[in-house]
């Protein structure tokens, strides 16, 4: 009788511990905190990009303020400002068909058969502007990111 009682108790304890091990999926809602952009940065942005609406501001890991918006030519842009209000970097996303001719010519000559997946123009003060292009090779489907100068010189 004692053995039967201990077996029943052990079975109940095992079932409770097994139930405690079940994981339930919880949905995590990611929210971004509202960024308070200093007036000097807002002023610098408003001076250079007058009439732009629906600007979304974020702050990156270096502490710089980033403005994301669509410009008058319907190109997505991202501007990065430091705390002083100086522009640190501008990135403009390009449609693959809208890339300049010298960039597409350079790609066709050195990477024939590759397709452009995405392209953007990066401008940093004091550095020559360049295009950041991600290509995919048709035979291997491997993607590769290239840096191309405005003159068409490719760096891997």
Beta strands, then each sheet from edge to edge (+ up, - down):
strand 1: 56-59
strand 2: 65-70
strand 3: 76-81
strand 4: 87-94
strand 5: 114-123
strand 6: 130-137
strand 7: 143-149
strand 8: 154-155
sheet 1: 1+ 2- 3+ 4- 5+ 6- 7+ 8-
end
